[in-house]
Amino acid sequence: MRGYGSPELLGAQRSVGADALAFFTDVGVPYIHLGENLAERVDSADATNTAWMNSPEHKANILDSKFTDVGFAVCKTDNSPITPGTKALIVVQHFAEL
């Protein structure tokens, strides 16, 4: 399940159009359960966390007891893959039960 919610928080797709979580399969990582939260146009860790916790889908990922592993990535870009042609700070949170 990917998180969706406010306009700042969007589900992700890879630039080739594949599901954002397909990379786990692409690189041969075995998994049982996966989740992703994605934020764009946030200006702090606090703002990101508040937005995610105010979104039922994002909050569900954060609180899902099946997840045993988590990873984070932050990227600043001049050409957002989510909103093409715009500058953005993108925060990604991946969850897994491996």
Secondary structure, DSSP 4 states (H G I P E B T S, - for coil): -B---STT----B-TTS-BTTHHHHHTT---SEEEEEEEES--SHHHHHHHHHTSHHHHHHHH-TT--EEEEEEEEESS-SSSTTS-EEEEEEEEEE-
